Amino acid sequence: LLSLLSLIALITSCAVIPKESVELSATVGRDVVNVYQAHKELSTLLFTRMKKDINAFVDDVYAPYQIGKLLEMDFSDAESGEFESMTGSILEAAKNSSDIVKQKKAISLMNDFVSVVHEEVEIYRKILLAPIEEQELEVMSAIDRSYNQIIYANSIVTGHLASVRKVHDAQEDVLNK
């Protein structure tokens, strides 16, 4: 009799978990996944915009500045007599359009000029983008870590609630019999 009373007291002393709490926990888990995806998309949009702004600055501000700076250097080199002026060679080739040697020389100098400008502009672009790309990796990793921990914790709680609910239903069946 004492064993039976102990068993009844044990069965009736367990917490009651409503069926809705298990469903609520599962719903919260699904909602957390949706918020996680939205958070990642928002972060991607933010970093894409930051990169776009940097690229626009480099293309619209820095590249023209760099071209002007290199042209100034070309003029000062030509005035000092140290180097042949690229712009002078181009103007001379334009005036003497029948001189193929001068045209080829002008094209070669223009190709060199464009290569130098392009290389310097791209180096500067990489310098500006590197910290943004590094920060993007850090932020995305932090978002992944945080949400994975939340999702994992929620799945444990949901599993525990479902387990307690199952035990309670089994106890109720035993008591009814």
DRENPA-3360 file (N, C-alpha, C; in nm, 2 decimals, always signed):
BEGIN
1 = LLSLLSLI = +0.08/-0.12/+0.00/+0.00/+0.00/+0.00/+0.09/+0.13/+0.00 ~ +0.20/+0.12/+0.08/+0.29/+0.23/+0.08/+0.35/+0.26/-0.05 ~ +0.39/+0.15/-0.12/+0.45/+0.16/-0.25/+0.35/+0.22/-0.35 ~ +0.23/+0.18/-0.34/+0.12/+0.23/-0.43/+0.10/+0.38/-0.41 ~ +0.10/+0.42/-0.28/+0.08/+0.56/-0.25/+0.20/+0.64/-0.29 ~ +0.32/+0.59/-0.28/+0.44/+0.66/-0.32/+0.44/+0.68/-0.47 ~ +0.40/+0.57/-0.55/+0.39/+0.58/-0.69/+0.29/+0.68/-0.73 ~ +0.17/+0.69/-0.67/+0.07/+0.78/-0.71/+0.12/+0.93/-0.67;
9 = ALITSCAV = +0.18/+0.94/-0.56/+0.23/+1.07/-0.53/+0.34/+1.12/-0.63 ~ +0.43/+1.03/-0.67/+0.53/+1.06/-0.77/+0.47/+1.10/-0.90 ~ +0.37/+1.02/-0.94/+0.31/+1.05/-1.07/+0.23/+1.18/-1.07 ~ +0.16/+1.21/-0.97/+0.09/+1.33/-0.96/+0.17/+1.45/-0.93 ~ +0.29/+1.44/-0.88/+0.38/+1.55/-0.85/+0.45/+1.61/-0.97 ~ +0.46/+1.54/-1.08/+0.53/+1.59/-1.20/+0.46/+1.71/-1.25 ~ +0.54/+1.80/-1.31/+0.49/+1.92/-1.37/+0.40/+1.89/-1.49 ~ +0.30/+1.97/-1.50/+0.21/+1.95/-1.62/+0.25/+2.05/-1.72;
17 = IPKESVEL = +0.27/+1.99/-1.84/+0.32/+2.07/-1.96/+0.20/+2.07/-2.06 ~ +0.14/+2.18/-2.08/+0.03/+2.19/-2.18/+0.08/+2.15/-2.32 ~ +0.00/+2.09/-2.40/+0.03/+2.06/-2.53/+0.08/+2.18/-2.61 ~ +0.01/+2.29/-2.58/+0.04/+2.41/-2.66/+0.18/+2.46/-2.63 ~ +0.24/+2.43/-2.52/+0.38/+2.48/-2.49/+0.48/+2.42/-2.58 ~ +0.46/+2.29/-2.61/+0.55/+2.22/-2.71/+0.54/+2.29/-2.85 ~ +0.41/+2.31/-2.89/+0.39/+2.38/-3.02/+0.45/+2.52/-3.02 ~ +0.43/+2.59/-2.91/+0.48/+2.73/-2.90/+0.63/+2.73/-2.91;
25 = SATVGRDV = +0.70/+2.64/-2.84/+0.84/+2.63/-2.85/+0.89/+2.60/-2.99 ~ +0.82/+2.51/-3.06/+0.86/+2.47/-3.20/+0.84/+2.59/-3.29 ~ +0.73/+2.67/-3.26/+0.70/+2.79/-3.34/+0.81/+2.89/-3.32 ~ +0.85/+2.91/-3.20/+0.96/+3.00/-3.17/+1.09/+2.96/-3.24 ~ +1.11/+2.83/-3.24/+1.23/+2.78/-3.32/+1.22/+2.82/-3.47 ~ +1.11/+2.80/-3.53/+1.09/+2.84/-3.67/+1.11/+2.99/-3.69 ~ +1.05/+3.06/-3.60/+1.06/+3.21/-3.61/+1.21/+3.26/-3.59 ~ +1.28/+3.19/-3.50/+1.42/+3.23/-3.49/+1.50/+3.20/-3.61;
33 = VNVYQAHK = +1.47/+3.10/-3.68/+1.53/+3.07/-3.81/+1.50/+3.18/-3.91 ~ +1.37/+3.22/-3.92/+1.34/+3.33/-4.01/+1.41/+3.46/-3.97 ~ +1.42/+3.49/-3.85/+1.49/+3.61/-3.80/+1.64/+3.60/-3.84 ~ +1.69/+3.48/-3.82/+1.83/+3.46/-3.86/+1.86/+3.49/-4.01 ~ +1.77/+3.43/-4.09/+1.78/+3.46/-4.23/+1.77/+3.61/-4.27 ~ +1.68/+3.67/-4.20/+1.66/+3.82/-4.23/+1.78/+3.90/-4.18 ~ +1.83/+3.86/-4.07/+1.95/+3.92/-4.01/+2.07/+3.91/-4.11 ~ +2.09/+3.79/-4.16/+2.20/+3.77/-4.26/+2.18/+3.85/-4.38;
41 = ELSTLLFT = +2.05/+3.85/-4.43/+2.02/+3.93/-4.56/+2.05/+4.08/-4.53 ~ +2.01/+4.13/-4.42/+2.03/+4.27/-4.38/+2.18/+4.30/-4.38 ~ +2.26/+4.21/-4.32/+2.40/+4.23/-4.31/+2.46/+4.23/-4.45 ~ +2.42/+4.14/-4.53/+2.47/+4.13/-4.67/+2.44/+4.26/-4.74 ~ +2.32/+4.31/-4.73/+2.28/+4.44/-4.79/+2.37/+4.55/-4.74 ~ +2.39/+4.56/-4.62/+2.47/+4.66/-4.56/+2.61/+4.66/-4.61 ~ +2.68/+4.54/-4.61/+2.81/+4.53/-4.66/+2.82/+4.55/-4.81 ~ +2.72/+4.51/-4.88/+2.72/+4.53/-5.03/+2.71/+4.68/-5.06;
49 = RMKKDINA = +2.63/+4.75/-4.98/+2.62/+4.90/-5.00/+2.76/+4.97/-4.96 ~ +2.82/+4.92/-4.86/+2.95/+4.98/-4.82/+3.05/+4.96/-4.93 ~ +3.06/+4.84/-4.98/+3.15/+4.81/-5.09/+3.12/+4.89/-5.22 ~ +2.99/+4.91/-5.24/+2.95/+4.99/-5.36/+2.99/+5.13/-5.34 ~ +2.98/+5.19/-5.22/+3.02/+5.32/-5.19/+3.17/+5.34/-5.21 ~ +3.24/+5.24/-5.16/+3.39/+5.25/-5.18/+3.43/+5.25/-5.32 ~ +3.37/+5.15/-5.40/+3.40/+5.14/-5.54/+3.36/+5.27/-5.62 ~ +3.25/+5.33/-5.58/+3.21/+5.46/-5.64/+3.31/+5.57/-5.61;
57 = FVDDVYAP = +3.35/+5.58/-5.49/+3.45/+5.68/-5.45/+3.58/+5.66/-5.53 ~ +3.63/+5.53/-5.54/+3.75/+5.51/-5.61/+3.73/+5.54/-5.76 ~ +3.62/+5.50/-5.82/+3.60/+5.53/-5.96/+3.58/+5.67/-5.99 ~ +3.50/+5.74/-5.91/+3.45/+5.88/-5.94/+3.54/+5.99/-5.88 ~ +3.62/+5.96/-5.77/+3.70/+6.06/-5.71/+3.85/+6.03/-5.72 ~ +3.89/+5.91/-5.67/+4.03/+5.87/-5.67/+4.09/+5.86/-5.81 ~ +4.02/+5.78/-5.90/+4.08/+5.76/-6.03/+4.11/+5.89/-6.10 ~ +4.01/+5.99/-6.11/+4.04/+6.11/-6.17/+4.15/+6.19/-6.11;
65 = YQIGKLLE = +4.16/+6.18/-5.97/+4.27/+6.25/-5.90/+4.40/+6.19/-5.94 ~ +4.40/+6.05/-5.95/+4.53/+5.98/-5.98/+4.57/+6.02/-6.12 ~ +4.48/+6.02/-6.21/+4.51/+6.06/-6.35/+4.57/+6.20/-6.36 ~ +4.50/+6.29/-6.29/+4.56/+6.43/-6.28/+4.70/+6.44/-6.22 ~ +4.72/+6.36/-6.12/+4.85/+6.36/-6.05/+4.96/+6.31/-6.14 ~ +4.93/+6.20/-6.21/+5.02/+6.14/-6.31/+5.05/+6.23/-6.43 ~ +4.95/+6.30/-6.47/+4.97/+6.40/-6.58/+5.05/+6.52/-6.54 ~ +5.03/+6.56/-6.41/+5.12/+6.67/-6.36/+5.26/+6.62/-6.35;
73 = MDFSDAES = +5.28/+6.50/-6.31/+5.42/+6.44/-6.30/+5.48/+6.44/-6.44 ~ +5.40/+6.40/-6.54/+5.45/+6.39/-6.68/+5.49/+6.53/-6.73 ~ +5.41/+6.63/-6.70/+5.45/+6.77/-6.74/+5.57/+6.82/-6.67 ~ +5.58/+6.79/-6.54/+5.71/+6.83/-6.47/+5.83/+6.75/-6.51 ~ +5.81/+6.63/-6.55/+5.93/+6.55/-6.60/+5.97/+6.60/-6.74 ~ +5.87/+6.64/-6.82/+5.90/+6.70/-6.95/+5.97/+6.83/-6.94 ~ +5.93/+6.91/-6.84/+5.99/+7.05/-6.82/+6.13/+7.03/-6.77 ~ +6.15/+6.94/-6.69/+6.29/+6.92/-6.63/+6.38/+6.86/-6.73;
81 = GEFESMTG = +6.33/+6.79/-6.84/+6.41/+6.73/-6.94/+6.46/+6.59/-6.90 ~ +6.42/+6.54/-6.79/+6.46/+6.41/-6.74/+6.40/+6.30/-6.83 ~ +6.27/+6.31/-6.86/+6.20/+6.21/-6.94/+6.13/+6.27/-7.05 ~ +6.10/+6.19/-7.15/+6.02/+6.24/-7.26/+5.87/+6.25/-7.21 ~ +5.81/+6.36/-7.25/+5.67/+6.38/-7.21/+5.57/+6.29/-7.29 ~ +5.49/+6.22/-7.22/+5.39/+6.13/-7.28/+5.29/+6.22/-7.35 ~ +5.24/+6.33/-7.29/+5.14/+6.41/-7.35/+5.20/+6.48/-7.47 ~ +5.33/+6.52/-7.47/+5.39/+6.58/-7.58/+5.39/+6.49/-7.70;
89 = SILEAAKN = +5.43/+6.36/-7.67/+5.43/+6.26/-7.78/+5.30/+6.24/-7.84 ~ +5.19/+6.24/-7.75/+5.06/+6.21/-7.80/+5.01/+6.33/-7.89 ~ +5.04/+6.45/-7.85/+5.01/+6.57/-7.92/+5.08/+6.58/-8.06 ~ +5.21/+6.54/-8.05/+5.29/+6.54/-8.18/+5.23/+6.43/-8.27 ~ +5.19/+6.31/-8.22/+5.13/+6.21/-8.31/+5.00/+6.26/-8.36 ~ +4.92/+6.33/-8.29/+4.80/+6.38/-8.34/+4.82/+6.49/-8.45 ~ +4.92/+6.57/-8.43/+4.95/+6.67/-8.54/+5.00/+6.61/-8.67 ~ +5.08/+6.50/-8.65/+5.14/+6.44/-8.77/+5.07/+6.30/-8.78;
97 = SSDIVKQK = +4.95/+6.30/-8.82/+4.88/+6.17/-8.83/+4.93/+6.07/-8.93 ~ +5.02/+6.12/-9.02/+5.07/+6.03/-9.12/+5.20/+5.96/-9.07 ~ +5.26/+6.00/-8.96/+5.38/+5.95/-8.91/+5.35/+5.83/-8.82 ~ +5.36/+5.71/-8.88/+5.32/+5.58/-8.81/+5.41/+5.56/-8.69 ~ +5.54/+5.59/-8.70/+5.63/+5.57/-8.58/+5.59/+5.65/-8.46 ~ +5.55/+5.78/-8.48/+5.51/+5.86/-8.37/+5.38/+5.81/-8.32 ~ +5.29/+5.76/-8.40/+5.16/+5.71/-8.36/+5.18/+5.59/-8.27 ~ +5.27/+5.50/-8.31/+5.30/+5.38/-8.23/+5.36/+5.41/-8.10;
105 = KAISLMND = +5.45/+5.51/-8.10/+5.51/+5.55/-7.98/+5.41/+5.62/-7.88 ~ +5.32/+5.70/-7.94/+5.21/+5.76/-7.86/+5.12/+5.65/-7.80 ~ +5.09/+5.55/-7.88/+5.00/+5.45/-7.83/+5.07/+5.37/-7.72 ~ +5.20/+5.34/-7.74/+5.27/+5.27/-7.64/+5.28/+5.35/-7.50 ~ +5.30/+5.48/-7.52/+5.31/+5.56/-7.40/+5.17/+5.57/-7.33 ~ +5.06/+5.58/-7.41/+4.93/+5.58/-7.35/+4.90/+5.45/-7.28 ~ +4.94/+5.34/-7.34/+4.91/+5.21/-7.28/+4.99/+5.20/-7.14 ~ +5.11/+5.25/-7.14/+5.19/+5.25/-7.02/+5.12/+5.33/-6.91;
113 = FVSVVHEE = +5.07/+5.45/-6.96/+5.01/+5.54/-6.86/+4.88/+5.48/-6.81 ~ +4.80/+5.42/-6.89/+4.67/+5.36/-6.85/+4.71/+5.24/-6.75 ~ +4.81/+5.16/-6.78/+4.85/+5.05/-6.70/+4.89/+5.10/-6.56 ~ +4.96/+5.21/-6.55/+5.01/+5.26/-6.42/+4.89/+5.31/-6.34 ~ +4.80/+5.39/-6.41/+4.68/+5.44/-6.34/+4.60/+5.33/-6.29 ~ +4.57/+5.23/-6.38/+4.49/+5.12/-6.34/+4.54/+5.04/-6.22 ~ +4.67/+5.02/-6.23/+4.74/+4.94/-6.12/+4.73/+5.02/-5.98 ~ +4.76/+5.15/-5.99/+4.75/+5.23/-5.86/+4.61/+5.24/-5.81;
121 = VEIYRKIL = +4.51/+5.25/-5.90/+4.37/+5.26/-5.86/+4.33/+5.13/-5.80 ~ +4.36/+5.02/-5.86/+4.32/+4.89/-5.80/+4.39/+4.86/-5.67 ~ +4.51/+4.90/-5.65/+4.58/+4.88/-5.53/+4.51/+4.96/-5.42 ~ +4.47/+5.08/-5.45/+4.40/+5.17/-5.35/+4.26/+5.11/-5.32 ~ +4.19/+5.06/-5.42/+4.06/+4.99/-5.40/+4.08/+4.87/-5.30 ~ +4.18/+4.79/-5.33/+4.20/+4.68/-5.24/+4.23/+4.72/-5.09 ~ +4.31/+4.83/-5.08/+4.34/+4.88/-4.95/+4.21/+4.92/-4.87 ~ +4.12/+4.99/-4.95/+4.00/+5.04/-4.88/+3.90/+4.92/-4.86;
129 = LAPIEEQE = +3.89/+4.83/-4.95/+3.80/+4.72/-4.93/+3.84/+4.61/-4.83 ~ +3.97/+4.60/-4.81/+4.02/+4.49/-4.72/+3.95/+4.49/-4.58 ~ +3.95/+4.61/-4.51/+3.89/+4.61/-4.37/+3.74/+4.58/-4.38 ~ +3.67/+4.63/-4.48/+3.53/+4.60/-4.49/+3.50/+4.45/-4.51 ~ +3.58/+4.39/-4.60/+3.56/+4.25/-4.62/+3.60/+4.17/-4.50 ~ +3.70/+4.21/-4.42/+3.74/+4.14/-4.30/+3.63/+4.15/-4.20 ~ +3.57/+4.28/-4.18/+3.46/+4.30/-4.09/+3.34/+4.22/-4.13 ~ +3.31/+4.21/-4.26/+3.20/+4.13/-4.30/+3.21/+3.99/-4.26;
137 = LEVMSAID = +3.33/+3.93/-4.28/+3.35/+3.79/-4.24/+3.33/+3.78/-4.09 ~ +3.38/+3.87/-4.01/+3.36/+3.86/-3.86/+3.21/+3.87/-3.82 ~ +3.14/+3.97/-3.88/+3.00/+3.99/-3.85/+2.92/+3.87/-3.89 ~ +2.94/+3.82/-4.01/+2.86/+3.70/-4.06/+2.89/+3.58/-3.97 ~ +3.02/+3.56/-3.93/+3.05/+3.45/-3.84/+2.99/+3.47/-3.70 ~ +2.99/+3.59/-3.65/+2.92/+3.61/-3.52/+2.77/+3.59/-3.53 ~ +2.71/+3.63/-3.64/+2.57/+3.60/-3.66/+2.54/+3.45/-3.66 ~ +2.62/+3.38/-3.74/+2.60/+3.24/-3.75/+2.62/+3.17/-3.61;
145 = RSYNQIIY = +2.73/+3.21/-3.54/+2.75/+3.15/-3.41/+2.63/+3.17/-3.32 ~ +2.59/+3.30/-3.31/+2.49/+3.33/-3.21/+2.36/+3.26/-3.24 ~ +2.32/+3.27/-3.37/+2.19/+3.21/-3.40/+2.19/+3.06/-3.39 ~ +2.31/+3.00/-3.43/+2.32/+2.85/-3.41/+2.31/+2.81/-3.26 ~ +2.36/+2.89/-3.17/+2.35/+2.86/-3.03/+2.20/+2.87/-2.99 ~ +2.14/+2.98/-3.03/+1.99/+3.00/-3.00/+1.91/+2.89/-3.05 ~ +1.93/+2.85/-3.18/+1.85/+2.75/-3.24/+1.87/+2.61/-3.17 ~ +2.00/+2.59/-3.13/+2.03/+2.46/-3.06/+1.97/+2.46/-2.93;
153 = ANSIVTGH = +1.98/+2.57/-2.85/+1.91/+2.58/-2.72/+1.76/+2.56/-2.73 ~ +1.70/+2.63/-2.83/+1.56/+2.61/-2.85/+1.52/+2.47/-2.88 ~ +1.60/+2.40/-2.96/+1.56/+2.26/-2.99/+1.57/+2.17/-2.87 ~ +1.67/+2.20/-2.78/+1.68/+2.12/-2.66/+1.56/+2.15/-2.57 ~ +1.52/+2.28/-2.55/+1.40/+2.31/-2.47/+1.27/+2.24/-2.53 ~ +1.26/+2.25/-2.67/+1.14/+2.19/-2.73/+1.14/+2.04/-2.71 ~ +1.26/+1.98/-2.73/+1.27/+1.83/-2.70/+1.23/+1.79/-2.56 ~ +1.28/+1.87/-2.47/+1.26/+1.85/-2.32/+1.11/+1.86/-2.30;
161 = LASVRKVH = +1.05/+1.97/-2.35/+0.90/+1.99/-2.33/+0.82/+1.87/-2.39 ~ +0.86/+1.83/-2.51/+0.79/+1.72/-2.57/+0.81/+1.59/-2.49 ~ +0.93/+1.57/-2.43/+0.95/+1.45/-2.35/+0.87/+1.45/-2.23 ~ +0.87/+1.57/-2.16/+0.79/+1.58/-2.03/+0.64/+1.56/-2.06 ~ +0.60/+1.62/-2.17/+0.46/+1.61/-2.21/+0.42/+1.46/-2.24 ~ +0.51/+1.39/-2.31/+0.49/+1.25/-2.34/+0.49/+1.16/-2.21 ~ +0.58/+1.19/-2.11/+0.57/+1.12/-1.98/+0.44/+1.15/-1.91 ~ +0.40/+1.28/-1.91/+0.28/+1.32/-1.84/+0.16/+1.24/-1.91;
169 = DAQEDVLN = +0.15/+1.23/-2.04/+0.04/+1.16/-2.11/+0.05/+1.01/-2.07 ~ +0.17/+0.96/-2.06/+0.18/+0.81/-2.02/+0.13/+0.79/-1.88 ~ +0.17/+0.89/-1.79/+0.12/+0.88/-1.65/-0.03/+0.89/-1.64 ~ -0.08/+0.98/-1.72/-0.23/+1.00/-1.72/-0.30/+0.87/-1.76 ~ -0.24/+0.81/-1.87/-0.30/+0.68/-1.91/-0.30/+0.57/-1.80 ~ -0.18/+0.57/-1.73/-0.16/+0.47/-1.63/-0.26/+0.49/-1.52 ~ -0.28/+0.62/-1.48/-0.37/+0.65/-1.37/-0.52/+0.63/-1.41 ~ -0.55/+0.65/-1.54/-0.69/+0.62/-1.59/-0.72/+0.48/-1.59;
177 = K = -0.62/+0.39/-1.62/-0.64/+0.25/-1.62/-0.65/+0.20/-1.48;
% end
